[in-house]
Amino acid sequence: MPASVAIPQRFQDIIRPFLPYADTGELDAEQELAALGLDSMGVVQLLAALEEGYGLEFPDDALNQDTFATVGSLWRTVAGVLPDAQHGDD
């Protein structure tokens, strides 16, 4: 995923509490979630927060290591499940 991909603020606001090593600036698509402090327990909690925050349910095939590798890979997975109207910063 190109670094130029914009990560919506709403998405950043949902995931930031699970990333203790993230700075206060914009999250970049290429940042590795593990390097930002996301651990296995955090993945479970983050998954629940994303499902609640966006009113969606992740398909089972999306629950894998690749999905939770980077900020961008996680956003790409969320965006793939969302209706088009919810992709922005609404």
DRENTORKOL-610885 format. One line per 8 residues: for each residue x, y negated, z of N, C-alpha, C, CB. Coordinates in nm, 4 decimals. Each point is the difference from the previous one (the first is absolute). Glycine has a CB too. Layout:
X/Y/Z/X/Y/Z/X/Y/Z/X/Y/Z  ...;
//
This chain:
0.0862/0.1176/0.0000/-0.0862/-0.1176/0.0000/0.0902/-0.1231/0.0000/-0.1880/0.1228/0.1237  0.1666/-0.2166/-0.2138/0.0833/-0.1201/-0.0045/-0.0155/-0.0837/0.1267/-0.0195/-0.0003/-0.2493  0.1312/-0.0622/0.2900/-0.0025/-0.0820/0.1203/-0.0920/-0.1199/-0.0156/0.2318/0.0735/0.0501  -0.2647/-0.1103/-0.1747/-0.0838/-0.1166/-0.0246/-0.1473/0.0244/0.0313/0.1616/-0.0674/-0.1742  -0.1981/0.1910/0.2066/-0.1380/0.0308/0.0332/-0.0371/-0.0710/0.1295/0.0158/0.2239/-0.1168  -0.1223/-0.3012/0.1110/-0.0455/-0.0740/0.1186/-0.0753/0.0946/0.0933/-0.0155/-0.2149/-0.1339  0.0513/0.2078/0.2596/-0.0683/0.0794/0.1020/-0.1007/-0.0930/0.0677/0.2028/0.1555/0.0372  -0.3332/-0.1273/-0.0506/-0.1020/-0.0898/0.0549/0.0170/-0.0255/0.1505/-0.1549/0.0831/-0.1767;
0.1250/-0.2021/0.2173/0.0158/-0.0398/0.1403/-0.0855/0.0853/0.0933/0.0493/-0.2326/-0.0760  -0.1693/0.2623/0.0347/-0.0884/0.0831/0.0842/0.0653/0.1350/0.0297/-0.2026/-0.1135/-0.0990  0.2621/0.1743/-0.0020/0.0694/0.1277/0.0159/0.1188/-0.0164/0.0956/-0.0709/0.0702/-0.2333  0.1477/-0.1766/0.2138/0.1134/-0.0277/0.0882/-0.0459/-0.0159/0.1449/0.1199/-0.1104/-0.1910  -0.2303/0.0400/0.2098/-0.0525/-0.0223/0.1348/-0.0399/0.1311/0.0678/-0.0802/-0.2253/-0.0733  0.0299/0.3205/-0.0037/-0.0413/0.1290/0.0557/0.1214/0.0851/0.0352/-0.2117/-0.0099/-0.1344  0.3135/0.0114/0.0484/0.1118/0.0916/0.0238/0.1080/-0.0565/0.0924/-0.0457/0.0938/-0.2232  0.0561/-0.2255/0.2311/0.1093/-0.0614/0.0779/0.0081/0.0484/0.1455/-0.0244/-0.1984/-0.1461;
-0.0873/0.2166/0.2195/0.0111/0.0466/0.1397/0.0681/0.1371/0.0136/-0.2066/-0.1301/0.0487  0.2148/0.2067/-0.1567/0.0599/0.1331/0.0029/0.1461/-0.0022/-0.0440/-0.2251/0.0969/-0.0447  0.2769/-0.2172/0.0164/0.1361/-0.0160/-0.0510/0.0811/-0.0874/0.0956/-0.0825/0.0256/-0.2381  0.1299/0.0306/0.3488/0.0667/-0.0812/0.1017/0.1291/-0.0668/-0.0461/-0.0998/0.1511/0.1640  0.1622/-0.1013/-0.2680/0.1263/-0.0587/-0.0463/-0.0188/-0.0961/-0.1169/0.1146/0.2058/0.0767  -0.2373/-0.2323/-0.1153/-0.0260/-0.0944/-0.1095/0.0170/-0.1425/0.0510/-0.1598/0.1627/-0.1098  0.2184/-0.2478/0.0268/0.0106/-0.1404/0.0396/-0.1341/-0.0688/-0.0247/0.2486/-0.0031/-0.0535  -0.2562/-0.1235/0.0807/-0.1271/-0.0718/-0.0111/-0.0307/-0.0467/-0.1421/0.0314/-0.0721/0.2344;
0.0600/0.0903/-0.3278/-0.0230/-0.0425/-0.1380/-0.0894/0.0968/-0.0753/0.2212/-0.1114/0.0025  -0.2378/0.0821/-0.1297/-0.0792/0.0858/-0.0870/0.0619/0.1386/-0.0094/-0.0748/-0.2006/-0.1300  -0.0078/0.3026/0.1302/0.0488/0.1350/-0.0224/0.0224/0.0195/-0.1494/-0.1218/0.0861/0.2053  0.2280/-0.0181/-0.2385/0.0369/0.0260/-0.1383/-0.0369/0.1430/-0.0371/0.1874/-0.1679/0.0150  -0.2296/0.1885/-0.1374/-0.0436/0.1317/-0.0460/0.1083/0.1064/0.0143/-0.1521/-0.1145/-0.1583  0.2774/0.0755/0.1494/0.1101/0.0963/0.0036/0.0449/0.0378/0.1408/0.0716/-0.0928/-0.2159  -0.1218/0.0252/0.3182/0.0429/0.0290/0.1366/-0.0477/0.1381/0.0433/-0.0048/-0.2450/0.0536  0.0976/0.3219/0.0043/-0.0331/0.1344/0.0474/-0.0716/-0.0089/0.1345/0.1993/0.0961/-0.1224;
-0.3119/-0.0293/0.1310/-0.0803/-0.0054/0.1217/0.0742/0.0590/0.1203/-0.2056/0.0148/-0.1415  0.2815/0.0919/0.1225/0.0754/0.0590/0.1111/0.1044/-0.0982/0.0522/-0.0364/0.2295/-0.0964  0.1020/-0.3023/0.0076/0.1003/-0.0978/0.0413/-0.0637/-0.1165/0.0760/0.1398/0.0642/-0.1982  -0.2688/-0.0875/0.1732/-0.0727/-0.1057/0.0708/-0.0574/0.0497/0.1329/-0.0552/-0.1039/-0.2210  0.0809/0.2318/0.2537/-0.0394/0.0539/0.1296/-0.1219/0.0905/0.0005/0.0972/-0.2008/0.0904  -0.1502/0.2332/-0.2083/-0.1172/0.0875/-0.0036/0.0442/0.1440/0.0271/-0.1178/-0.1545/-0.1646  0.0614/0.2147/0.2696/0.0314/0.1390/0.0324/-0.1233/0.0868/-0.0245/0.1714/-0.0737/0.1719  -0.1598/0.2035/-0.1414/-0.1096/0.0916/-0.0322/-0.1286/-0.0337/0.0748/0.1694/0.1759/-0.0432;
-0.1595/-0.2171/0.1681/-0.1194/-0.0397/0.0746/-0.0572/-0.1281/-0.0607/0.0901/0.1077/0.2117  -0.0035/-0.1982/-0.2510/-0.0433/-0.1237/-0.0634/-0.0722/0.0245/-0.1310/0.1902/-0.1144/0.1074  -0.1462/0.2159/-0.1820/-0.0664/0.0332/-0.1267/-0.1460/0.0356/0.0251/0.2183/0.0815/-0.0960  -0.2424/-0.0004/0.1978/-0.1373/0.0421/0.0324/-0.0842/-0.1220/0.0392/0.0845/0.2272/0.0762  -0.0277/-0.3128/0.0085/-0.0730/-0.1190/0.0446/-0.0211/-0.0981/-0.1149/0.0963/0.0291/0.2294  0.0057/-0.0458/-0.3138/-0.0105/-0.0894/-0.1146/-0.1055/0.0502/-0.0978/0.2410/-0.0637/0.0275  -0.2431/0.1916/-0.0505/-0.1003/0.0590/-0.0883/-0.1404/-0.0342/0.0485/0.1584/0.1870/-0.0567  -0.1820/-0.1717/0.1852/-0.1314/-0.0320/0.0581/-0.0299/-0.1488/-0.0142/0.0243/0.1901/0.1632;
0.0756/-0.2755/-0.1400/-0.0209/-0.1451/-0.0110/-0.0317/-0.0405/-0.1436/0.1559/-0.0353/0.1931  -0.0894/0.0961/-0.2894/-0.0285/-0.0318/-0.1404/-0.1386/0.0478/-0.0405/0.2439/0.0149/-0.0510  -0.2811/0.1049/0.0943/-0.1329/0.0514/-0.0340/-0.1087/-0.0874/0.0612/0.0930/0.2327/-0.0134  -0.0716/-0.2760/0.1372/-0.0985/-0.0869/0.0644/0.0013/-0.1395/-0.0620/0.0257/0.1306/0.2128  0.0913/-0.1850/-0.2351/0.0129/-0.1363/-0.0519/-0.0552/-0.0185/-0.1398/0.1979/-0.0215/0.1405  -0.1880/0.1262/-0.2213/-0.0483/-0.0085/-0.1376/-0.1275/0.0810/-0.0229/0.2350/-0.0340/-0.0720  -0.2822/0.1051/0.1733/-0.1210/0.0801/-0.0163/0.0160/0.1081/-0.1045/-0.1319/-0.1962/0.0682  0.2452/0.2672/-0.0627/0.0268/0.1041/-0.0990/0.0464/0.1260/0.0691/0.0583/-0.1726/-0.1712;
-0.0485/0.2784/0.0938/0.0552/0.1251/0.0494/0.1045/0.0461/-0.1001/-0.2158/0.0623/0.1209  0.3353/-0.0381/-0.0706/0.1065/0.0461/-0.0884/-0.0285/0.1419/-0.0461/0.1651/-0.1491/0.1166  -0.1441/0.1775/-0.2444/-0.0127/0.1388/-0.0456/0.1155/0.0826/0.0589/-0.1155/-0.0748/-0.2160  0.0917/0.2028/0.2400/0.1017/0.0861/0.0602/0.1314/-0.0015/-0.0773/-0.1828/0.1431/0.0865  0.1746/-0.1498/-0.2196/0.1237/0.0042/-0.0795/0.0828/-0.1281/0.0129/-0.1165/0.1522/-0.1594  0.0611/-0.2559/0.2196/0.0739/-0.1243/0.0209/0.0764/0.0006/0.1320/-0.1714/-0.1190/-0.1358  0.1442/0.2188/0.2186/0.0628/0.0052/0.1319/0.1310/0.0783/-0.0096/-0.2266/-0.0135/0.1144  0.3287/-0.0554/-0.1647/0.1297/0.0644/-0.0168/0.1123/-0.0997/0.0252/-0.0996/0.1602/-0.1658;
0.2202/-0.1101/0.1668/0.1170/-0.0819/0.0314/0.0191/-0.1131/-0.1016/0.1062/0.2005/0.1063  -0.1357/-0.1761/-0.2327/0.0172/-0.1027/-0.1027/-0.0909/-0.1206/0.0245/0.0631/0.1793/-0.1625  -0.1845/-0.1552/0.2059/-0.0944/-0.1086/0.0282/0.0552/-0.0937/0.1062/-0.1904/0.1502/-0.0612  0.2525/-0.0937/0.1632/0.0488/-0.0784/0.1137/0.1496/-0.0307/-0.0093/-0.1782/0.1044/0.1384  0.2333/-0.1048/-0.2593/0.1429/-0.0275/-0.0182/0.0316/-0.1492/0.0086/0.0153/0.2038/-0.1426  -0.0896/-0.2852/0.0688/0.0270/-0.1439/-0.0051/-0.1302/-0.0783/0.0162/0.2001/0.0402/-0.1494  -0.1853/-0.1688/0.1748/-0.1168/-0.0881/0.0067/-0.0771/0.0093/-0.1320/0.1199/-0.1573/0.1613  -0.0481/0.1551/-0.2719/-0.0631/0.0046/-0.1319/-0.0699/0.1312/-0.0292/0.1720/-0.1565/-0.0763;
-0.1101/0.2684/0.1140/-0.0646/0.1289/-0.0266/-0.1282/0.0144/0.0815/0.2243/0.1016/-0.0500  -0.2230/-0.1534/0.1718/-0.1216/0.0052/0.0814/-0.1070/-0.0917/-0.0576/0.1375/0.0527/0.2031  -0.0999/-0.1735/-0.2445/-0.0977/-0.0902/-0.0597/-0.0561/0.0582/-0.1289/0.1191/-0.1948/0.1021  -0.0334/0.2553/-0.1832/-0.0462/0.0595/-0.1263/-0.1038/0.1082/0.0274/0.2230/-0.0489/-0.1071  -0.2024/0.1282/0.2123/-0.0958/0.1046/0.0358/-0.1319/-0.0609/0.0474/0.1903/0.1522/0.0617  -0.1812/-0.2517/0.0259/-0.1215/-0.0676/0.0480/-0.0747/-0.0635/-0.1168/0.1099/-0.0443/0.2228  -0.0381/-0.0277/-0.3082/-0.0627/-0.0675/-0.1142/-0.0664/0.0999/-0.0940/0.1701/-0.1823/0.0173  -0.1144/0.3026/-0.0269/-0.0577/0.1025/-0.0863/-0.1318/0.0553/0.0513/0.2286/0.0565/-0.0679;
-0.2532/-0.0726/0.1972/-0.1234/0.0498/0.0613/-0.1062/-0.1094/0.0093/0.1353/0.1657/0.1300  -0.0906/-0.2914/-0.1274/-0.0926/-0.1133/0.0165/-0.0791/-0.0308/-0.1263/0.1557/-0.0927/0.1684  -0.2779/0.0456/-0.1520/-0.0711/-0.0588/-0.1143/0.0774/-0.1241/-0.0463/-0.2264/0.0872/0.0844  0.2219/-0.1184/-0.2128/0.0751/-0.1136/-0.0552/-0.0228/-0.1305/0.0750/-0.0140/0.1110/-0.2192  -0.1052/-0.1332/0.2679/-0.0343/-0.1256/0.0663/0.0777/-0.0215/0.1290/-0.2254/0.0176/-0.1000  0.2815/0.0882/0.1573/0.0687/-0.0121/0.1292/0.1516/-0.0085/-0.0112/-0.1873/0.1249/0.0978  0.2432/-0.1327/-0.2158/0.1451/0.0027/-0.0175/0.0710/-0.1254/0.0475/-0.0390/0.1474/-0.1903  -0.0292/-0.2591/0.1975/0.0654/-0.1252/0.0343/0.0022/-0.0292/0.1479/-0.0682/-0.0820/-0.2180;
0.0850/-0.0429/0.2498/0.0116/-0.0455/0.1380/-0.1316/-0.0408/0.0615/0.2258/-0.0730/-0.0540  -0.3358/0.1321/0.0143/-0.1317/-0.0409/0.0515/-0.0119/0.0090/0.1469/-0.0942/0.0720/-0.2068;
//
